[in-house]
Amino acid sequence: MISIIIPTLNEENYLPILLSEIKKQNFKDYEIIIADAGSKDKTVEIAKSFGCKIIKGGLPAKGRNEGARVAKGDILLFIDADNIFLPQGFLENLVLEFERRNLGLASFPIYPKGNFLDKFFYFLYYKFVKLFQNFSGFAFNSIIIRKEVFEKVGGFDETLFFAEDQDLAQRASKIAKFGFIETEPVLTSWRRFKKDGQLKTYFKYLLASFYILLFGPIRRKIFEYKFNNFQNKK
């Protein structure tokens, strides 16, 4: 069984879309855990209506760690609430390839529902991840990992300001086999790009990448980055 862990905060607009996409999958051997950080809207009510397990969360790293603590599956899939499309057969193909290659952790293509520029930048990033997958782990937004590997590295580092998913991938890839699984892309919302600006958002990602390369994990606030609902539709 896999445990799908989703951190939330005021996600009534996007969460039902993601949960509906999960329910459409042929693969059914899963549980869904919602780690909620105190939503004031209908997020928790929606999660209950889909039969999710609901626990108290916090910032994304804490929410994911709390979800992992109660997870019953031996494989954990961390995914964000504003992912709005899962390809047909996504879960089945993801798990089959994960097991076939005997991976300890993996990432997979996720594209924003944006324009050509977004698709181009993300295409280049995934080509890079694929090329260097035998040397280090790379992940953002979502990651699939064996629970035993997750526990051995101590889960997500809750002291980090940004890129805690990339930090986990790098640490875990030192003790387990990392792989990039080429599924049909998952689509995520474009709300952050709309709110913060497309070029400004990419600049933040680039700055974070250079910071990690030069100084290591990001433990201080080098730019504004919030975990909340941007209130924009998909």
C-alpha positions in Angstrom: 0.0 0.0 0.0 1.1 3.6 -0.6 0.3 6.5 1.6 -0.5 9.7 -0.2 0.3 12.6 2.0 -1.0 16.1 1.2 -0.2 19.2 3.4 -3.1 21.8 3.2 -4.0 25.3 4.3 -7.2 26.8 2.9 -7.3 24.6 -0.2 -11.0 24.3 -0.8 -10.6 25.4 -4.5 -7.9 22.9 -5.4 -8.1 19.9 -3.0 -11.3 18.5 -4.4 -9.8 18.5 -7.9 -6.7 16.6 -6.8 -8.8 14.1 -4.7 -11.1 13.5 -7.6 -8.1 12.8 -9.8 -6.8 10.3 -7.3 -10.2 8.6 -7.1 -10.2 8.2 -10.9 -7.0 6.1 -10.8 -7.2 2.3 -11.5 -4.7 1.7 -8.7 -6.7 1.5 -5.4 -4.1 0.2 -2.8 -3.6 3.6 -1.1 -4.6 5.8 1.8 -4.9 9.6 1.6 -3.6 11.6 4.6 -4.4 15.3 4.8 -2.1 17.2 7.1 -4.0 20.4 7.6 -2.4 23.6 9.0 -5.6 25.1 10.5 -7.7 25.9 7.4 -10.5 28.4 7.9 -12.4 27.3 4.8 -14.0 24.0 3.8 -10.7 22.1 3.3 -11.2 19.7 6.2 -14.9 19.2 5.3 -14.0 18.3 1.7 -11.2 15.9 2.9 -13.7 14.1 5.1 -16.2 13.8 2.3 -13.5 11.9 0.3 -12.7 9.6 3.2 -9.3 11.0 3.9 -7.4 10.6 7.2 -7.0 14.1 8.7 -4.3 15.1 11.0 -2.9 18.4 12.4 -0.2 19.8 10.1 1.8 23.0 9.9 4.3 24.3 7.4 4.8 21.8 4.5 7.8 20.0 6.0 6.0 19.5 9.4 2.8 18.5 7.7 4.5 15.9 5.6 6.4 14.5 8.6 3.3 14.3 10.7 1.6 12.4 7.8 4.5 10.0 7.5 4.2 9.2 11.2 0.7 7.9 10.9 1.1 6.4 7.4 0.4 2.7 7.1 1.9 2.2 3.7 5.5 1.1 3.1 5.7 3.6 0.2 5.0 7.3 0.8 3.9 9.7 -2.0 4.1 13.4 -1.0 2.1 15.6 -3.3 0.9 19.2 -3.1 -2.8 20.1 -2.9 -2.8 22.3 -6.1 -1.8 19.5 -8.4 -4.9 19.5 -10.7 -4.3 16.6 -13.2 -3.1 13.1 -12.8 -2.7 11.1 -16.0 -4.7 7.9 -16.4 -2.8 5.0 -14.9 -0.4 7.4 -13.1 -0.3 5.7 -9.7 -0.2 2.2 -11.2 2.7 3.1 -13.6 4.5 5.1 -10.9 4.5 2.2 -8.4 5.3 -0.5 -11.0 8.3 1.4 -12.3 9.4 2.3 -8.7 9.3 -1.4 -7.8 10.8 -2.7 -11.1 13.8 -0.5 -10.7 14.1 -1.2 -7.0 14.3 2.5 -6.2 14.4 3.9 -2.7 13.0 7.3 -3.8 12.1 9.0 -7.1 10.7 12.1 -8.7 8.6 12.4 -11.8 7.5 15.1 -14.3 5.2 17.9 -13.0 4.4 20.8 -15.2 2.6 24.1 -14.4 -0.6 24.8 -16.3 1.1 27.8 -17.8 2.5 28.9 -21.1 5.3 27.8 -23.5 8.0 29.4 -21.3 7.0 27.4 -18.3 7.0 24.1 -20.3 10.4 25.0 -21.7 12.0 25.7 -18.4 10.5 22.6 -16.8 11.5 20.5 -19.8 15.2 21.6 -19.3 15.0 20.9 -15.6 13.7 17.3 -16.1 16.3 16.6 -18.7 18.9 17.6 -16.2 17.4 15.4 -13.5 17.3 12.4 -15.8 20.9 13.0 -16.9 22.2 13.1 -13.3 19.9 10.7 -11.6 22.7 8.2 -10.9 24.7 10.8 -9.0 22.2 12.7 -6.8 18.5 13.1 -6.1 16.4 16.0 -7.3 12.8 16.7 -6.4 10.4 19.6 -5.9 6.6 19.6 -5.3 6.3 15.8 -5.1 8.4 12.8 -4.2 7.8 9.1 -3.8 10.0 7.3 -1.2 10.1 4.1 0.8 9.0 4.7 4.4 12.1 2.9 5.7 14.4 5.3 3.8 12.4 8.3 4.9 12.7 7.3 8.5 16.5 6.5 8.2 17.2 10.1 7.1 14.9 11.6 9.6 12.3 12.9 7.2 11.9 16.5 6.1 14.1 19.0 7.8 11.6 21.4 9.5 14.2 24.0 10.1 14.6 24.8 6.4 13.0 28.0 4.9 12.8 26.6 1.4 13.5 23.5 -0.8 13.0 21.0 1.9 11.9 18.5 -0.7 15.2 18.9 -2.6 17.1 18.6 0.7 15.3 15.3 1.5 16.1 13.9 -2.0 19.8 14.7 -1.7 20.1 13.2 1.8 18.1 10.1 0.9 19.9 9.5 -2.4 23.1 9.0 -0.3 21.7 5.8 1.3 19.2 4.6 -1.3 18.8 4.4 -5.1 17.3 7.5 -6.6 15.5 7.5 -10.0 13.6 9.8 -12.3 10.4 8.0 -13.5 9.2 9.3 -16.9 5.4 9.2 -16.4 3.0 11.4 -18.4 3.3 14.8 -16.7 1.2 15.7 -13.7 -0.2 19.2 -14.0 0.0 21.8 -11.2 -1.7 25.1 -10.9 -0.2 28.4 -12.1 -1.3 30.4 -9.1 2.1 31.2 -7.7 3.3 32.4 -11.1 0.2 34.6 -11.3 0.6 36.0 -7.8 4.3 36.6 -7.7 5.0 37.0 -11.4 6.5 34.5 -13.8 10.0 35.8 -14.1 10.2 36.7 -10.4 9.2 33.2 -9.5 11.8 31.6 -11.7 14.4 34.0 -10.3 13.6 32.8 -6.8 14.1 29.2 -8.0 17.4 30.0 -9.6 18.6 31.9 -6.6 17.6 29.0 -4.3 19.5 26.6 -6.6 22.7 28.6 -6.5 22.4 29.2 -2.7 22.1 25.4 -2.1 25.1 24.8 -4.4 27.3 27.3 -2.7 26.1 27.3 0.9 24.0 24.2 1.5 20.4 23.9 2.7 18.4 27.2 3.0 17.9 27.9 6.6 17.3 31.7 6.4 14.8 33.9 4.6 16.5 34.8 1.4 13.2 35.9 -0.3 9.5 36.0 0.3 7.8 32.6 0.0 4.5 31.8 1.6 2.6 28.6 2.3 -1.0 29.5 1.8 -3.9 29.6 -0.6 -3.4 32.2 -3.3 -7.2 32.3 -3.9 -6.7 32.0 -7.7 -8.6 29.5 -9.8 -6.8 27.0 -11.9 
